[in-house]
């Protein structure tokens, strides 16, 4: 396939979003059909690119000294682009129903669609400079989504998100500069790009810069102590928080750290150093911190947000093991957690949409009134806990296997953290399930059940997500074989 289609896939949702804001559609239905058409056409184009991956790069903008913005799809980019192209059309479908009760729909769907194109830019980037460019754009186009409701809480949340993201990007930029100076190229190269002379003569400086860049990109991946923006961003509409917490922003942070570690500084240079132990200690602490706060949190969406903080560091834990098997576990959890968590957030959004309830103690008896929503939430809870038969078990198994094979003492501490996290996850997720199905709730005056499951626009994505959690947990072999090749640098 012609590599120029990489650029077309990025521009299609960006330019296609403009009529949503500028054109007066005859009806809301016409607007929603147009938006879904643009998003689905983009996903179909991405799927075609994945099926016939172009081998060449496509330059976009040429700067001085061989610096340019250019696009190229490798195995790592295939993982991220495949994930978002699967989730975005379903998230858009869900948003059509959810946003009926919200104001400024056209403004919302404009930025919602633009974000798709920018996220594809991150996954299609050929080098660190291009990825950094789209990474910064992602911050700018998602701030209006966090700000959408224009409440005081939304203003404070969007401001905090912007400050944290720009601050983190500044630290990440330091890593980009040092790779530019001491690397043989800025193009992503499996195994790293640092020159042998630089690794020998400037080892400690480069390790320090790696830690700075790791923490800089880690802001979007919500590592401690830079994660407080994520729960606060839950004031945004649920389709936004689901994408922020499951796909676009947080996974972009994890994806950037994968690029930085395996395609920038290189695992061979980093393994066994104080820098590896330091970043691994940070993510292990974040795993425990996130799930501990989730147990304490009573607000439903914020509880899921703290859960996201914990599970993102599962991915980073796999990265910091710095072996192909660890990277395989990271890829698996990146994919599986995205589906599990977007399903959980969409269930929470459906509950709020139908009932207005936002706190865990308000969910008593709702499982019998909204059986489909709570059934999907139960599946997502089991997947997040890592119960055998769900995809969450597969990724955690491979992470544990990577630790045993790595012979890294710090990594064994991480295994303990994963076990503690599994217990706490069972507590904060199954509490919701038990309250929904087994605790008797209040009824209306006439004894009738007041709330029902939402319509098919919300239910279809939920059912597909639940099916994916179960099917990929029972038959993951094809996906694992593909990700093994990517993690080994074979694509």
C-alpha positions in Angstrom: 0.0 0.0 0.0 1.2 3.5 -0.7 2.6 5.1 2.5 0.8 8.4 1.7 -2.3 6.7 3.1 -0.7 7.1 6.6 -1.1 10.8 6.2 -4.6 10.5 4.7 -5.7 8.5 7.8 -4.5 11.2 10.1 -6.0 14.1 8.1 -9.4 12.4 7.4 -10.8 12.8 10.9 -9.0 16.2 11.5 -10.4 17.8 8.3 -13.6 15.7 8.5 -14.4 17.3 11.8 -14.6 20.8 10.5 -18.1 20.5 8.9 -19.4 19.4 12.3 -18.6 22.8 13.6 -19.1 24.9 10.5 -22.0 23.3 8.6 -25.6 23.5 9.8 -27.0 20.0 9.5 -30.8 19.5 8.8 -31.1 17.4 12.0 -29.1 16.0 14.8 -29.4 12.5 13.2 -27.7 13.8 10.0 -24.9 15.2 12.1 -24.4 11.9 14.0 -24.5 9.9 10.8 -21.8 12.2 9.3 -19.6 11.9 12.4 -19.9 8.1 12.5 -19.2 7.9 8.8 -16.0 9.9 9.1 -14.8 7.9 12.1 -15.7 4.5 10.6 -14.1 5.4 7.3 -10.9 6.3 9.1 -10.9 3.0 11.0 -11.5 1.1 7.8 -8.6 2.9 6.2 -6.4 2.1 9.2 -7.4 -1.6 8.9 -6.5 -1.6 5.3 -3.1 -0.1 6.1 -2.6 -2.8 8.8 -3.5 -5.5 6.4 -1.1 -4.3 3.7 1.5 -2.4 5.8 3.6 0.0 3.7 7.3 -0.5 4.2 8.4 3.0 3.2 8.2 6.3 5.1 6.3 9.4 4.0 7.9 12.7 4.8 5.5 15.5 5.8 7.6 18.5 6.8 11.3 18.9 6.2 13.4 21.0 8.7 17.1 21.6 8.9 19.9 19.1 9.7 18.0 16.1 8.6 15.1 16.9 11.0 11.7 16.2 9.7 8.2 15.2 10.5 7.7 11.8 8.8 5.4 8.8 9.1 6.1 5.1 9.0 4.3 2.1 10.4 6.2 -0.5 12.3 5.0 -3.3 14.6 4.8 -1.2 17.7 2.7 1.4 15.8 0.5 -1.4 14.5 -0.4 -2.4 18.0 -1.5 1.2 19.1 -3.2 2.1 15.8 -5.1 -1.2 15.7 -6.3 -0.7 19.3 -7.6 2.9 18.8 -9.1 2.1 15.4 -11.2 -0.7 17.0 -12.3 1.4 20.0 -13.0 4.8 18.5 -16.1 4.0 16.3 -17.7 2.2 19.2 -16.9 5.1 21.6 -18.4 7.5 19.1 -21.6 5.4 18.8 -21.9 5.4 22.6 -21.4 9.1 22.7 -24.3 9.8 20.4 -26.8 8.6 23.0 -24.9 10.0 26.1 -24.4 13.5 24.7 -28.1 13.9 24.1 -28.3 15.4 27.6 -25.3 17.6 27.2 -24.9 21.0 25.7 -22.6 22.1 22.8 -22.7 18.8 21.1 -21.1 20.0 17.8 -18.2 21.5 19.7 -17.7 18.2 21.5 -17.8 16.0 18.4 -15.5 18.3 16.6 -12.7 17.8 19.1 -13.6 14.2 19.8 -13.0 13.4 16.1 -9.9 15.6 15.8 -8.4 13.7 18.7 -8.7 10.4 16.7 -6.5 11.8 14.0 -3.9 13.2 16.4 -3.7 9.9 18.3 -3.1 8.1 15.0 -0.3 10.6 14.4 1.4 9.3 17.5 1.1 5.7 16.4 2.3 6.4 12.8 5.3 8.5 13.8 8.6 7.4 12.3 10.8 9.1 14.8 10.9 10.7 18.2 10.5 14.3 16.9 7.3 13.4 15.0 5.9 11.5 18.0 6.7 14.4 20.3 4.9 16.8 17.9 1.7 14.8 17.9 2.0 14.1 21.6 1.9 17.9 22.3 -1.0 18.3 19.9 -2.9 15.6 21.8 -2.7 17.7 24.9 -4.1 20.8 23.1 -7.0 19.0 21.5 -8.1 17.2 24.6 -8.1 20.2 26.9 -11.4 21.5 25.4 -13.0 18.0 26.0 -12.1 18.1 29.7 -13.4 21.7 29.8 -16.6 20.8 28.0 -19.2 21.3 30.8 -17.6 24.8 31.6 -18.3 24.3 35.3 -15.8 25.5 37.9 -14.7 21.9 38.5 -14.1 21.4 34.7 -12.1 24.6 34.5 -9.9 23.6 37.4 -9.5 20.0 36.0 -8.6 21.2 32.5 -6.1 23.7 33.9 -4.4 21.1 36.0 -4.4 18.6 33.1 -2.8 21.3 30.9 -0.2 22.3 33.4 0.8 18.7 34.2 0.9 17.7 30.6 3.0 20.6 29.4 5.4 20.2 32.4 5.8 16.5 31.6 6.4 17.3 27.9 9.2 19.7 28.9 11.0 16.9 30.7 10.3 14.5 27.8 11.8 17.1 25.4 15.1 16.9 27.3 15.2 13.2 26.3 14.5 14.1 22.7 17.4 16.6 22.7 19.9 14.2 24.1 18.8 11.5 21.7 19.4 14.0 18.9 22.9 14.8 20.2 24.1 11.4 21.2 22.0 9.1 19.0 22.9 7.9 15.5 19.4 8.8 14.3 16.0 10.0 15.7 14.2 7.2 13.8 12.8 4.5 16.0 15.2 1.6 16.0 14.5 -1.5 18.1 17.3 -1.8 20.6 18.1 1.9 20.8 19.9 4.6 18.8 22.6 5.8 21.2 26.2 5.7 19.8 28.7 3.3 21.6 30.9 6.2 22.4 28.1 8.2 24.1 27.1 5.2 26.1 30.7 4.7 27.3 31.6 8.3 28.0 28.3 9.8 29.2 26.6 6.9 30.8 25.5 8.5 34.0 24.3 11.7 32.3 22.3 9.7 29.8 20.8 7.5 32.5 19.7 10.6 34.4 18.1 12.1 31.3 16.3 8.8 30.6 14.7 9.0 34.1 13.7 12.6 33.4 12.1 11.7 30.1 10.5 8.6 31.6 8.8 10.7 34.2 7.9 13.3 31.6 6.1 10.9 29.4 4.9 9.2 32.6 2.7 12.3 33.4 0.2 11.2 30.8 0.6 7.6 32.0 -0.3 8.8 35.5 2.8 7.6 37.4 3.3 8.9 41.0 3.5 11.7 42.0 2.1 13.1 38.7 -1.3 11.4 38.6 -3.7 13.7 40.5 -4.9 15.2 37.2 -6.5 11.9 36.1 -9.2 11.5 38.8 -10.0 15.2 38.6 -10.5 14.9 34.8 -13.5 12.7 35.5 -15.7 15.8 35.5 -15.7 15.5 31.7 -18.5 13.6 30.0 -18.1 9.8 30.2 -17.1 9.3 26.5 -14.2 11.7 27.2 -13.1 10.2 30.4 -13.3 6.7 28.9 -10.9 7.8 26.1 -8.7 9.7 28.5 -8.5 6.8 30.9 -8.5 3.9 28.5 -7.2 4.8 25.1 -6.0 8.1 23.8 -4.1 10.0 26.5 -3.0 7.5 29.1 -2.1 4.9 26.5 -0.2 7.5 24.5 1.9 8.1 27.6 2.6 4.4 28.0 3.3 4.0 24.2 5.8 6.9 24.4 7.6 5.2 27.2 7.8 2.0 25.2 9.3 4.0 22.3 11.7 5.9 24.7 12.9 2.7 26.3 13.1 0.1 23.5 13.5 2.3 20.5 15.4 5.3 21.9 17.8 4.7 24.8 17.8 0.9 24.4 17.2 -1.9 27.0 20.7 -3.2 26.7 22.1 0.2 27.9 19.5 0.6 30.6 19.3 -3.0 32.0 21.0 -3.5 35.4 21.5 0.2 36.0 20.3 2.4 38.8 18.0 4.1 36.3 16.1 0.8 35.6 15.7 0.2 39.4 14.5 3.7 40.0 11.8 3.8 37.4 10.7 0.2 38.3 10.4 1.3 41.9 8.2 4.3 40.9 5.8 2.1 38.9 5.6 -0.6 41.6 4.7 2.1 44.1 2.1 3.5 41.7 0.5 0.1 41.3 -0.1 -0.1 45.0 -1.0 3.5 45.4 -3.6 3.5 42.7 -5.5 0.4 43.8 -5.3 1.5 47.5 -7.0 4.9 46.6 -9.6 3.0 44.5 -10.7 1.0 47.5 -11.1 4.2 49.6 -12.9 6.2 46.8 -16.7 6.2 46.9 -17.3 8.2 43.6 -17.8 5.6 40.9 -15.8 7.3 38.1 -13.1 8.5 40.4 -12.7 4.9 41.7 -12.3 3.7 38.1 -9.8 6.5 37.6 -7.6 5.4 40.5 -7.9 1.9 39.1 -6.5 3.2 35.8 -3.6 4.7 37.6 -2.7 1.3 39.0 -3.2 -0.6 35.8 -1.2 1.8 33.7 1.8 1.0 35.8 1.3 -2.7 35.1 2.1 -1.8 31.5 5.1 0.3 32.6 6.3 -2.5 34.9 6.5 -4.8 31.9 8.5 -2.1 30.1 10.9 -1.6 33.0 11.7 -5.3 33.1 13.4 -4.4 29.7 13.2 -7.8 28.1 11.2 -8.9 25.1 9.0 -11.0 27.3 8.4 -8.0 29.6 7.5 -5.9 26.6 5.1 -8.7 25.4 3.4 -8.5 28.8 3.2 -4.7 28.5 1.7 -4.9 25.0 -0.9 -7.5 26.2 -1.9 -5.4 29.2 -2.1 -2.2 27.1 -4.5 -3.8 24.7 -6.6 -5.8 27.3 -6.8 -3.0 29.9 -8.0 -0.6 27.2 -11.0 -2.7 26.4 -11.7 -3.7 30.0 -11.5 -0.2 31.3 -13.5 1.5 28.5 -16.2 -1.2 29.2 -16.2 -0.3 32.9 -16.3 3.4 32.2 -19.1 3.1 29.7 -21.1 1.0 32.3 -20.6 3.8 34.8 -21.7 6.4 32.2 -24.8 4.3 31.4 -25.7 4.2 35.1 -25.3 7.9 35.5 -27.2 8.6 32.2 -30.2 6.5 33.2 -30.3 7.2 37.0 -28.2 10.2 37.7 -26.4 8.2 40.4 -22.6 8.7 40.7 -21.6 7.1 44.1 -21.0 3.5 44.9 -23.5 3.5 47.9 -26.2 4.7 45.5 -26.0 1.5 43.3 -27.9 -0.8 45.6 -30.3 -3.0 43.6 -29.5 -1.4 40.2 -28.2 -4.7 38.9 -31.7 -6.1 38.8 -33.0 -2.9 37.1 -30.1 -2.6 34.6 -29.1 -6.3 34.1 -27.2 -5.9 30.8 -25.1 -3.0 32.1 -24.2 -4.7 35.3 -23.5 -8.0 33.5 -20.9 -6.2 31.3 -19.5 -4.5 34.4 -19.1 -7.8 36.1 -17.2 -9.2 33.1 -14.9 -6.1 33.1 -14.4 -6.5 36.9 -13.4 -10.2 36.5 -11.1 -9.1 33.7 -9.5 -6.4 35.7 -9.0 -8.8 38.6 -7.3 -11.3 36.3 -9.7 -14.2 36.7 -8.8 -17.1 34.4 -10.9 -17.2 31.3 -10.7 -13.4 30.9 -8.0 -11.5 29.0 -6.8 -9.8 32.2 -5.4 -13.2 33.4 -3.4 -13.6 30.2 -1.5 -10.3 30.5 -0.8 -10.7 34.2 0.5 -14.2 33.6 2.9 -13.0 31.0 4.1 -10.2 33.2 4.7 -12.7 36.0 6.5 -15.0 33.6 8.7 -12.1 32.4 9.8 -11.4 36.0 10.8 -15.0 36.6 12.8 -15.1 33.4 14.5 -11.8 34.1 16.2 -12.7 37.3 15.8 -9.1 38.5 15.4 -8.8 42.3 13.5 -5.5 42.1 11.1 -7.2 39.6 10.2 -9.8 42.2 9.0 -7.0 44.5 6.7 -6.1 41.6 5.2 -9.6 41.6 4.2 -8.9 45.3 2.7 -5.6 44.2 0.6 -7.3 41.5 -0.7 -9.9 44.0 -1.7 -7.1 46.5 -3.2 -5.2 43.6 -5.3 -8.2 42.5 -6.7 -8.5 46.0 -7.6 -4.8 46.3 -9.0 -4.8 42.7 -11.4 -7.6 43.8 -12.5 -5.5 46.7 -13.2 -2.2 44.9 -14.7 -3.8 41.8 -16.8 -6.6 43.3 -18.2 -4.3 45.9 -20.0 -2.6 43.0 -21.2 -5.9 41.6 -22.4 -7.1 45.0 -24.3 -3.9 45.7 -25.9 -3.9 42.3 -27.1 -7.5 42.3 -27.4 -8.6 45.9 -28.3 -5.5 48.0 -31.9 -4.5 47.9 -32.4 -0.9 46.6 -35.3 1.5 46.8 -38.2 1.4 44.3 -40.6 3.9 43.0 -43.9 4.6 44.8 -45.8 2.1 42.7 -43.3 -0.6 43.2 -42.2 -0.6 39.6 -38.5 -0.6 38.7 -37.7 2.9 37.7 -34.6 2.3 35.5 -33.8 0.1 32.6 -30.8 -0.6 30.4 -30.0 2.1 27.8 -30.8 1.7 24.1 -28.7 -0.2 21.6 -26.3 2.8 20.9 -24.9 2.3 24.4 -25.5 -1.5 24.7 -23.9 -2.6 21.4 -20.4 -1.3 22.4 -20.8 -2.8 25.9 -21.7 -6.2 24.5 -18.8 -6.2 22.0 -16.3 -5.2 24.7 -17.5 -8.0 27.0 -17.3 -10.5 24.2 -13.7 -9.4 23.5 -12.7 -9.7 27.2 -14.0 -13.3 27.2 -13.0 -14.5 23.7 -9.4 -13.0 24.0 -9.1 -14.6 27.4 -10.1 -18.1 26.0 -8.4 -17.9 22.6 -5.5 -15.4 22.7 -3.0 -17.4 20.7 -3.2 -15.4 17.4 -2.8 -12.0 19.2 0.0 -13.4 21.4 2.0 -14.7 18.3 1.7 -11.3 16.7 2.7 -9.4 19.8 5.6 -11.8 20.4 7.0 -10.8 17.0 6.6 -7.1 17.7 8.2 -7.4 21.2 11.2 -9.2 19.7 11.7 -6.5 17.2 10.7 -8.6 14.3 8.3 -6.2 12.7 
